[in-house]
Amino acid sequence: MKQWISAEWEAQRHSLVLWCPVFFGCGIYLYFSFPFEPSFRLVLVLVFILLCVFLLALLAQGVVRIGMIIVILLISGYLTASYRSFSVAAPVLEFRYYGPVEGRIIKIDKSSSQAWRVLLDRVVMTEIRPGRTPERVRVSLFGYLPDGILAIGNRVTVVANMSPPGAPAEPGGFDYRMMAWFDRIGAVGFSRTPLMEMRPYGDNGRRLDRLRAYISGFVANSIGGQNGAFSAAILTGERSRIDQTILAQLRASNLAHLLAISGLHMGLLTGFVYLIVRYGLAAIPRIALYLPTKKFGAMAALLIGLGYLFISGGSVATQRAFIMVAVVLVAVMLDRPAFTLRAVALAAMIVLIARPESLNEAGFQMSFAATTALIGVFEILRRKTWWREARYGRLARFMPFIALIITSSVAGLATAPISAFHFNQLAKFGLMANLLSVPVMGLLVMPAAVIAGVMSIFGLSDPAFWVMGQGVGWILGVADFFASLPGAVIPVKSASPMVLPVVVFAGCLFFLVQGVLRFSGFFLLIIVIFIWQQTPRPDILIDENGALLGVMIDGQRVLNKETAYRFSAGSWLENDGDLASQQEAFQRPGFTVEGTQTRATLENGWQVVLERSKPEGVAEGFDCVENQIFIAPKWPDPPMGGCVFIGQSSFENGAMAIYFENGFPEIRHAAPDFPQRPWNNGGRPYQ
């Protein structure tokens, strides 16, 4: 036994460095998981502990030293996330505001309701002093829009209803406030009045954004239709031209990742440039003999990738993709192995240090999960005798197809749990759709885009754009076909927040641990998926205004509103793993309306009553009875009787979920009892 333990430990020594981003990420996760923001005194204590442990680690040996390095990584991750949160601090609107909003347009897109939406900076809001005015605001526009007014860099004004970024739709749900905090968005709202252009003062800048908007329009108009809209999106990141139906089909067929400018696009683009430059120079004997064509190809690809980073808008996903590609290309220039797990670990560390909040994003998790799994699987295969024989034997001619199947399968399996956790659905035919689409993206669409970019200088880009449009048309056709098949989408209910970290840790065990111990990750994944399936959903959900109510009857969520409060209603149904629309959930039996009251009876016999009026609007003598939950958002005091009362003060902590524990309701709030984080504390980063 001792020899076995010693042998297993020896096998892990060379892969210990791969765990550095894992433990650094754990420190970041601890920062976001704690219910309080670290005080300045606590930060100083942690810095002191970090320095002491670092000095002790220099003197320690063996397992003790490894333990100290783990502590260093945990504390460093926590402090990095804390500093990042402090460094992006910007004012957050603390009340509802109605009045003029003036600012410079820095981003244009569309909301889920297909309304134009603008992101403004250099904001001016009447009656709010400059020191408390949000740095950026996002406004959805439902009023009149004069021609040409929606342009990056324009200074505009509009009368809008503004409010702080919204709290989660239910306890444990997605918290938009945190994402808005790191994007420095201090208020969101809408306007039904005309948008007016102000006289610009000084240089409004945003030249790169204006260039990006021009390229987007040029590509979309050159190809036309939804093919052009898709092409513009994969080149510049601008998606406002794409219909919601197309987006739904891409998600249902697991092809939405082709729309996001991430590792696939950056890898295909830089890979094509690398091959063209390298083999183009290699075709010239004098250059091939005396110059390192491989390094010139890597340098050209790196420069093109950098240009693509800026032209595409420089989103977090694109930054992450560029860092990963840059690590690979620099390794090529330094004559180092490019595709290794060490390169992935280095890229992950760079991303987490630069933007620690990326750890919470589905894009970061899925990107590194897919990359780690692909490299890990091919490293395992490389050591297998049968794989080497297949590569150079009779199966050699089929290897590209075999590699494509393995790549799509491994990437799909690695990202499936993460996708299910964040988006509450799985695409049943995703593997087949990707097998039919990814090769077209790599062999046709991206090469045609590069050629079109070069030929557009001479005004000869139309043929290349035609080819690109045909490739995109094939991809959209594949998405339409598979999304229309019965059962194309498998709904998945929401899991406990602790499920995802365990899933990620299980994946790390499988791909980072050497020897038979790696299979412990597989068994851990099976266990956590079983726990996931047992996670209960709330019996009752109440939105933060007390207007939308959802109760679970016969295993299905019944809603009391047919169209209003669409965001909360959609979130509840998605988290239930329910494919029904809000209208369908409203039409389910369960609610009865009696005057100003909406009533429902649960399967356990408890009755839910939602009272919409004020106390004086209810007939005298009304009281509530036992085994009844009385919800009255406008009532400051409970009525007579023995019911469970949810009144005006209860809604100060946002939306609510009610579970029945041992036959009695347990109420959970979306917001904490006392605000302690900067994104829910009015923009104050420290206590």
C-alpha positions in Angstrom: 0.0 0.0 0.0 2.8 2.4 0.9 4.6 1.7 -2.4 1.3 2.3 -4.3 0.8 5.6 -2.6 4.4 6.6 -3.3 4.1 5.6 -6.9 0.9 7.6 -7.4 2.3 10.6 -5.7 5.4 10.4 -7.9 3.1 10.3 -11.0 1.4 13.6 -10.0 4.6 15.6 -9.5 4.9 16.7 -13.1 1.3 17.9 -13.2 1.2 19.8 -10.0 1.7 23.1 -11.8 -1.6 22.6 -13.7 -3.4 23.0 -10.4 -2.2 26.6 -10.0 -5.2 28.3 -11.8 -7.5 25.8 -10.1 -6.6 26.9 -6.6 -6.2 30.6 -7.7 -9.8 30.3 -9.0 -10.9 28.8 -5.7 -9.7 31.9 -4.0 -11.7 34.0 -6.4 -14.7 31.8 -5.8 -14.4 32.3 -2.1 -14.5 36.1 -2.6 -17.7 35.9 -4.6 -19.3 33.3 -2.3 -18.8 35.1 1.0 -21.8 37.2 2.1 -19.6 40.2 3.1 -17.1 42.5 1.5 -13.6 42.4 3.1 -12.8 45.5 5.1 -9.5 47.3 4.6 -8.3 45.9 7.9 -9.0 42.3 6.7 -7.2 42.9 3.4 -4.1 44.1 5.4 -4.3 41.0 7.5 -4.5 38.7 4.4 -1.6 40.5 2.8 0.5 40.0 6.0 -0.4 36.3 6.1 0.4 36.0 2.4 3.9 37.4 2.9 4.5 35.2 5.9 3.4 32.0 4.1 5.5 33.0 1.1 8.7 33.3 3.2 8.0 30.1 5.0 7.4 28.3 1.6 10.9 29.3 0.6 12.3 27.3 3.5 9.8 24.3 3.5 10.1 21.1 1.5 7.9 18.4 0.1 4.2 18.2 1.0 4.5 21.1 3.4 5.7 23.4 0.7 3.0 22.3 -1.7 0.4 23.0 1.1 1.8 26.5 1.6 1.7 27.2 -2.2 -1.9 26.2 -2.2 -2.6 28.7 0.6 -0.7 31.4 -1.3 -2.8 30.7 -4.4 -6.1 30.8 -2.4 -5.2 34.1 -0.7 -3.9 35.6 -3.9 -7.1 34.8 -5.8 -9.2 36.3 -3.0 -7.2 39.5 -2.9 -7.1 39.8 -6.7 -10.9 39.6 -6.9 -11.2 42.1 -4.0 -8.9 44.5 -5.7 -10.7 44.2 -9.0 -14.0 44.9 -7.4 -12.6 48.0 -5.7 -10.9 49.2 -8.9 -14.0 49.2 -11.0 -16.1 51.0 -8.4 -18.5 53.5 -9.9 -21.7 55.1 -8.6 -24.9 53.1 -8.7 -28.3 54.7 -8.9 -30.0 54.3 -5.5 -33.6 55.2 -6.4 -36.1 55.2 -9.3 -35.5 58.2 -11.5 -37.6 59.8 -14.2 -36.2 62.6 -16.2 -33.7 63.7 -18.8 -30.7 61.4 -19.4 -27.9 62.7 -21.5 -24.8 60.8 -22.7 -22.5 59.5 -25.4 -23.5 56.3 -27.2 -20.7 53.7 -26.8 -22.7 50.5 -27.7 -25.9 49.7 -29.7 -27.8 46.5 -29.5 -31.3 45.1 -29.1 -33.1 43.8 -26.0 -35.0 40.5 -25.9 -38.2 42.4 -26.9 -36.3 43.6 -30.1 -36.2 47.2 -28.9 -33.1 49.2 -29.7 -30.9 49.6 -26.7 -28.0 52.0 -26.1 -25.2 52.1 -23.6 -24.2 55.6 -22.6 -21.2 57.1 -20.9 -20.3 60.7 -19.9 -23.8 60.6 -18.4 -25.7 63.7 -17.1 -28.9 63.2 -15.1 -30.9 66.2 -13.8 -30.9 66.7 -10.0 -28.2 64.1 -9.5 -24.9 65.6 -8.5 -21.9 64.5 -10.6 -20.3 62.5 -7.8 -23.4 60.2 -7.6 -24.2 60.0 -11.3 -23.7 56.6 -12.8 -20.6 56.3 -15.1 -22.6 54.2 -17.6 -26.4 53.7 -18.1 -28.3 51.3 -20.5 -31.6 52.6 -22.0 -34.1 50.6 -24.1 -35.7 52.9 -26.7 -39.4 52.5 -27.5 -40.0 56.0 -28.8 -39.3 57.7 -32.2 -35.7 57.4 -33.5 -34.7 59.9 -36.2 -32.6 58.5 -39.1 -28.9 58.3 -38.4 -29.2 59.1 -34.7 -28.1 55.6 -33.6 -24.4 55.9 -34.2 -21.4 55.3 -32.0 -20.0 58.5 -30.6 -23.2 60.5 -30.9 -24.2 62.5 -27.9 -28.0 62.1 -27.3 -30.6 62.9 -24.7 -33.9 61.2 -23.8 -36.5 61.3 -21.0 -36.3 57.9 -19.4 -37.4 55.8 -16.5 -34.2 54.6 -14.8 -33.6 52.3 -11.8 -30.7 50.5 -10.3 -29.7 47.2 -12.0 -32.2 44.5 -11.1 -31.9 42.0 -8.3 -32.2 38.2 -9.0 -35.7 37.0 -10.1 -35.5 34.4 -7.3 -33.2 33.4 -4.5 -30.0 31.9 -5.9 -30.9 33.2 -9.4 -28.7 35.1 -11.8 -27.6 38.4 -10.3 -27.4 41.0 -13.0 -26.2 43.6 -10.4 -22.8 41.9 -10.1 -22.3 41.8 -13.9 -23.3 45.4 -14.2 -20.9 46.4 -11.4 -17.9 45.1 -13.2 -19.1 46.7 -16.5 -19.6 50.0 -14.6 -23.3 50.1 -15.5 -25.0 52.1 -12.7 -28.5 52.3 -14.0 -30.9 50.6 -16.5 -34.2 51.8 -17.8 -36.4 52.5 -20.8 -37.9 55.5 -22.7 -41.0 56.0 -24.8 -40.1 59.5 -25.8 -38.1 60.5 -28.9 -34.4 60.3 -28.8 -32.7 63.6 -29.6 -29.2 64.4 -30.7 -27.2 67.0 -28.7 -24.6 69.3 -30.2 -21.4 67.4 -29.7 -18.7 69.1 -27.7 -15.0 68.3 -28.1 -13.9 65.0 -29.6 -16.4 62.3 -28.9 -13.8 59.6 -29.7 -14.9 56.0 -30.1 -13.1 55.9 -33.5 -12.5 52.2 -33.2 -16.2 51.6 -32.4 -17.2 53.6 -35.4 -14.9 51.6 -37.6 -16.4 48.5 -36.2 -19.9 49.7 -36.9 -18.9 50.6 -40.5 -17.4 47.1 -41.1 -20.5 45.5 -39.6 -22.7 47.3 -42.0 -20.5 46.7 -44.9 -20.4 43.0 -44.4 -24.1 42.7 -43.7 -25.1 44.7 -46.8 -22.5 42.9 -49.0 -24.0 39.5 -48.2 -27.6 40.5 -47.4 -30.4 39.0 -45.3 -29.8 36.9 -42.2 -26.7 35.4 -43.7 -25.2 38.8 -43.8 -26.4 39.5 -40.2 -24.7 36.3 -39.0 -21.5 37.1 -40.9 -21.4 40.6 -39.4 -21.9 39.1 -35.9 -19.0 36.6 -36.2 -16.6 39.3 -37.5 -17.6 42.3 -35.3 -19.7 40.9 -32.5 -22.7 43.1 -33.5 -25.8 41.0 -33.3 -28.6 43.5 -33.5 -29.5 42.5 -37.1 -30.2 38.8 -36.2 -33.8 37.7 -35.7 -34.8 36.2 -32.4 -36.0 33.2 -34.3 -32.6 32.5 -35.7 -31.0 32.9 -32.2 -33.5 30.4 -30.8 -32.7 27.9 -33.5 -29.0 28.2 -32.9 -29.5 27.6 -29.2 -31.8 24.6 -29.8 -29.2 23.0 -32.1 -26.2 23.8 -29.9 -24.7 26.1 -32.6 -25.0 29.3 -30.6 -21.3 29.1 -29.8 -20.6 29.7 -33.5 -22.1 33.2 -33.0 -20.0 34.1 -30.0 -16.5 35.4 -31.0 -14.5 33.0 -28.9 -11.8 30.4 -29.1 -13.2 28.7 -32.2 -13.3 31.9 -34.3 -10.0 33.2 -33.1 -8.4 29.8 -33.6 -9.8 29.3 -37.1 -8.8 32.8 -38.2 -5.3 32.7 -36.8 -4.8 29.1 -37.9 -5.7 30.0 -41.5 -3.4 33.0 -41.5 -0.6 30.9 -40.0 -0.9 28.2 -42.7 -1.1 30.7 -45.6 1.9 32.6 -44.4 4.0 29.6 -43.4 3.4 27.5 -46.6 3.4 30.6 -48.8 6.9 31.5 -47.7 7.9 27.8 -47.7 7.1 27.7 -51.4 9.9 30.1 -52.1 13.1 28.0 -51.8 15.5 30.8 -50.8 13.3 31.9 -47.9 12.5 28.3 -46.9 16.2 27.4 -46.6 17.4 30.4 -44.6 14.4 31.9 -42.7 12.1 30.3 -40.0 8.9 30.4 -41.9 7.0 28.8 -39.0 7.9 31.7 -36.8 6.9 34.3 -39.4 3.6 32.5 -39.8 3.0 32.6 -36.0 3.9 36.3 -35.9 1.5 37.2 -38.7 -1.2 35.1 -37.1 -0.6 36.9 -33.8 -0.9 40.3 -35.4 -4.1 39.4 -37.3 -5.5 37.9 -34.0 -4.8 41.2 -32.3 -6.5 43.2 -35.0 -9.5 40.8 -34.8 -9.6 41.4 -31.0 -10.1 45.2 -31.5 -12.4 45.0 -34.5 -14.7 42.5 -32.8 -15.3 44.8 -29.9 -12.8 43.3 -27.4 -15.5 41.4 -25.4 -14.4 39.3 -22.4 -14.8 36.1 -24.4 -12.7 37.5 -27.3 -10.0 38.7 -24.9 -9.9 35.2 -23.4 -9.7 33.6 -26.8 -6.8 35.9 -27.9 -4.8 35.2 -24.7 -5.1 31.5 -25.3 -4.2 31.8 -29.0 -1.3 34.2 -28.1 0.1 31.6 -25.6 0.1 29.0 -28.4 1.7 31.2 -31.0 4.4 32.6 -28.7 5.2 29.0 -27.8 5.6 28.3 -31.5 7.9 31.3 -31.9 10.0 30.1 -28.9 10.1 26.5 -30.3 8.1 25.2 -27.4 5.3 22.7 -27.5 2.2 24.7 -28.2 -0.8 22.5 -27.4 -0.2 21.4 -23.9 -2.2 21.6 -20.6 0.6 23.9 -19.3 -0.3 26.4 -22.0 -4.0 26.2 -21.0 -3.0 26.7 -17.3 -0.9 29.8 -18.2 -3.8 31.3 -20.3 -6.2 30.6 -17.5 -4.0 32.4 -15.0 -3.6 35.4 -17.2 -7.3 35.7 -17.7 -8.1 35.3 -14.0 -5.5 37.8 -13.0 -6.7 40.4 -15.5 -10.5 39.8 -15.0 -11.2 37.6 -12.0 -15.0 38.1 -12.4 -14.7 35.9 -15.6 -14.7 32.9 -13.3 -18.5 33.3 -12.9 -19.2 33.5 -16.6 -20.4 30.6 -18.6 -18.1 31.6 -21.5 -15.0 31.3 -19.4 -16.0 28.0 -17.9 -17.1 26.4 -21.2 -14.1 27.7 -23.1 -11.5 26.3 -20.7 -13.5 23.1 -20.0 -13.5 22.3 -23.8 -9.9 23.2 -24.3 -8.7 21.2 -21.3 -10.8 18.2 -22.3 -9.6 18.3 -25.9 -5.9 18.5 -25.1 -6.2 16.0 -22.3 -8.0 13.5 -24.4 -5.5 13.8 -27.3 -2.6 13.6 -24.9 -4.0 10.3 -23.6 -4.5 9.0 -27.1 -1.0 10.0 -28.2 0.4 7.6 -25.6 -1.8 4.7 -26.9 -0.2 2.3 -29.3 -3.4 1.6 -31.2 -3.9 5.3 -31.8 -0.4 5.7 -33.3 -0.9 2.7 -35.5 -4.3 4.0 -36.6 -2.8 7.4 -37.5 -0.1 5.9 -39.8 -1.9 2.7 -40.9 -4.9 1.9 -43.0 -7.1 4.4 -41.1 -4.8 7.3 -41.9 -7.0 8.5 -44.7 -10.0 8.7 -42.3 -8.2 10.4 -39.5 -9.5 14.0 -40.3 -13.1 12.7 -40.0 -12.3 10.6 -36.9 -10.5 13.6 -35.3 -13.6 15.8 -36.0 -15.9 13.3 -34.4 -13.7 13.0 -31.3 -13.3 16.8 -31.1 -17.0 17.5 -31.3 -17.9 14.7 -28.9 -15.3 15.6 -26.3 -16.0 19.3 -26.4 -19.8 18.7 -26.2 -19.5 16.3 -23.3 -17.1 18.6 -21.4 -19.4 21.7 -21.8 -22.7 19.9 -21.4 -23.0 20.1 -17.6 -21.9 23.7 -17.6 -24.3 24.6 -20.4 -27.1 22.8 -18.6 -26.3 24.6 -15.3 -26.4 28.1 -16.8 -29.0 27.7 -19.6 -31.3 25.0 -18.3 -31.3 23.0 -21.5 -29.4 20.5 -23.6 -29.5 20.1 -27.4 -30.3 16.5 -28.2 -28.9 16.8 -31.7 -26.1 19.1 -30.9 -23.3 16.7 -31.8 -24.7 16.0 -35.3 -25.4 19.7 -35.9 -21.8 20.6 -35.0 -20.4 17.8 -37.2 -22.2 19.3 -40.1 -21.4 23.0 -39.3 -18.0 23.3 -37.7 -16.1 22.0 -40.8 -18.0 24.5 -42.9 -17.1 27.3 -40.5 -13.4 26.3 -40.6 -13.0 25.4 -44.3 -15.3 27.9 -45.9 -16.6 30.8 -43.8 -13.5 32.0 -42.0 -11.1 31.6 -44.9 -13.6 33.5 -47.1 -13.8 36.2 -44.5 -10.0 36.7 -44.6 -9.9 36.7 -48.4 -12.8 39.2 -48.5 -11.0 41.5 -46.1 -7.9 41.5 -48.3 -9.8 41.9 -51.6 -12.0 44.7 -50.2 -8.9 46.9 -50.4 -9.1 46.6 -54.2 -12.9 46.6 -54.4 -13.0 42.9 -55.3 -14.6 41.3 -52.2 -18.0 40.3 -53.7 -17.0 36.7 -54.8 -15.5 36.0 -51.4 -18.5 37.4 -49.6 -20.7 35.2 -51.8 -18.8 32.1 -50.7 -19.0 33.3 -47.1 -22.7 33.8 -47.4 -23.2 30.3 -48.8 -21.3 28.8 -45.9 -23.3 30.7 -43.4 -26.6 29.8 -45.2 -25.6 26.1 -44.8 -25.0 26.6 -41.0 -28.3 28.4 -40.5 -30.1 25.7 -42.5 -28.6 23.0 -40.3 -29.7 24.9 -37.2 -33.2 25.3 -38.6 -33.5 21.6 -39.5 -32.3 20.2 -36.1 -34.2 22.8 -34.0 -37.4 21.8 -35.7 -37.1 18.1 -34.9 -39.4 16.8 -32.1 -37.6 16.8 -28.7 -34.7 18.9 -30.0 -34.3 20.6 -26.6 -34.0 18.6 -23.3 -35.1 20.9 -20.4 -32.9 20.8 -17.3 -34.0 22.2 -13.9 -31.9 24.6 -11.9 -29.3 23.1 -9.5 -27.9 24.3 -6.2 -25.1 26.8 -6.6 -22.7 24.3 -5.1 -23.2 21.8 -7.9 -21.2 23.7 -10.5 -17.9 23.9 -8.4 -18.1 20.2 -7.8 -18.7 19.5 -11.5 -15.6 21.6 -12.4 -13.5 19.9 -9.7 -14.6 16.5 -11.0 -13.4 17.5 -14.4 -10.1 18.7 -13.0 -9.6 15.4 -11.3 -10.2 13.5 -14.5 -7.9 15.5 -16.7 -5.2 16.8 -14.4 -4.6 13.8 -12.2 -2.4 11.0 -13.6 -3.0 7.3 -13.2 -6.0 5.4 -12.0 -6.9 8.2 -9.5 -8.2 10.2 -12.4 -11.3 8.0 -12.5 -12.3 9.4 -9.1 -13.4 12.5 -11.0 -15.8 10.4 -13.1 -17.4 8.9 -10.0 -17.7 12.3 -8.4 -19.4 13.6 -11.5 -22.0 10.8 -11.4 -22.7 11.5 -7.7 -23.2 15.2 -8.2 -25.5 14.7 -11.2 -27.6 12.4 -9.0 -27.7 15.2 -6.4 -28.6 17.7 -9.1 -31.7 15.6 -10.1 -32.8 15.6 -6.4 -32.6 19.4 -6.0 -36.1 20.7 -5.2 -37.7 23.7 -6.8 -39.7 26.2 -4.8 -43.4 25.5 -4.3 -44.2 29.2 -4.5 -42.3 32.1 -6.2 -43.1 35.8 -5.7 -41.5 38.6 -7.7 -39.9 41.6 -6.0 -43.1 43.8 -6.7 -45.5 41.2 -5.3 -47.4 41.3 -8.6 -46.2 38.1 -10.3 -47.0 34.8 -8.5 -46.0 31.3 -9.5 -47.1 28.1 -7.7 -46.2 24.5 -8.4 -49.3 22.4 -9.0 -49.1 18.8 -10.3 -45.4 19.3 -11.0 -45.9 22.4 -13.2 -45.5 26.1 -12.5 -48.8 28.0 -12.8 -48.5 31.8 -13.3 -51.0 34.5 -12.5 -49.9 36.9 -15.3 -50.1 36.2 -19.1 -47.7 38.8 -20.5 -46.4 41.2 -17.8 -43.1 40.7 -15.9 -41.7 38.5 -18.8 -38.2 38.4 -17.5 -39.1 37.0 -14.1 -41.7 34.6 -15.6 -39.2 33.3 -18.2 -36.5 32.8 -15.6 -38.8 30.9 -13.3 -39.9 28.5 -16.1 -36.4 28.0 -17.3 -35.1 27.2 -13.8 -38.0 24.7 -13.4 -36.8 23.0 -16.6 -40.1 23.9 -18.2 -40.3 24.6 -21.9 -43.7 26.2 -21.7 -44.1 29.9 -22.5 -45.5 32.4 -20.0 -48.9 32.3 -21.9 -49.0 28.5 -21.6 -48.1 28.6 -17.9 -50.9 31.2 -17.3 -53.5 29.0 -19.0 -52.8 26.1 -16.7 -55.5 25.4 -14.1 -54.9 26.4 -10.5 -55.7 30.0 -10.0 -59.1 31.5 -9.2 -59.8 35.3 -9.0 -62.2 36.7 -6.5 -62.4 40.4 -6.6 -59.0 41.8 -5.7 -57.7 38.4 -4.6 -56.0 35.6 -6.5 -56.2 32.2 -4.9 -54.6 28.8 -5.4 -54.6 25.6 -3.4 -51.4 23.5 -3.3 -51.2 19.7 -3.3 -50.4 19.7 0.5 -53.7 21.5 1.3 -52.1 25.0 1.9 -53.9 27.9 0.3 -52.1 30.9 -1.3 -53.9 34.2 -1.4 -52.5 37.3 -3.3 -54.2 40.5 -2.3 -53.7 43.4 -4.8 -55.5 46.2 -3.0 -54.6 48.2 0.1 -56.1 47.3 3.5 -58.9 49.9 3.3 -60.0 48.4 0.0 -60.9 45.1 1.7 -64.2 44.4 3.3 -64.4 44.7 7.1 -64.1 41.5 9.0 -61.6 39.8 6.7 -59.1 37.6 8.4 -56.9 34.8 7.3 -56.9 31.3 8.6 -54.4 28.6 9.3 -52.7 26.7 6.5 -52.9 29.9 4.4 -50.2 32.1 3.0 -51.5 35.7 2.7 -49.4 37.9 0.3 -50.3 41.6 0.5 -47.5 43.9 -0.9 -49.5 47.0 0.1 -50.3 45.9 3.6 -48.0 47.2 6.4 -49.6 45.1 9.1 -51.0 41.6 9.1 -54.7 40.9 9.3 -56.4 39.0 12.1 -56.0 35.2 12.1 -53.3 32.6 12.1 -52.1 32.7 8.5 -48.5 33.2 7.3 -48.4 36.9 6.3 -46.1 38.3 3.7 -46.5 42.1 3.7 -45.0 45.3 2.6 -41.8 45.1 4.6 -41.1 41.6 3.3 -40.5 42.9 -0.2 -37.7 45.1 0.8 -35.4 42.1 0.3 -36.5 41.4 -3.2 -38.1 38.3 -4.7 -39.1 35.4 -2.5 -39.2 31.6 -2.8 -41.2 29.4 -0.5 -40.4 25.8 0.2 -42.3 23.5 2.5 -40.1 21.9 5.2 -41.9 19.4 7.4 -45.3 20.7 6.3 -44.5 24.3 7.1 -43.5 27.1 4.7 -39.9 28.3 4.7 -39.4 31.8 3.1 -36.2 32.7 1.4 -35.3 36.1 0.0 -33.3 36.9 -3.1 -31.5 39.8 -1.4 -29.6 39.4 1.9 -31.0 40.8 5.1 -28.2 43.4 5.1 -26.4 44.6 1.9 -22.7 43.8 2.2 -21.5 43.6 -1.4 -20.7 46.7 -3.5 -23.2 45.7 -6.3 -26.1 45.6 -3.8 -24.8 48.3 -1.5 -25.3 51.4 -3.5 -21.9 51.3 -5.1 -19.9 51.3 -1.9 -17.0 48.8 -2.2 -16.0 48.5 1.5 -17.9 48.4 4.8 
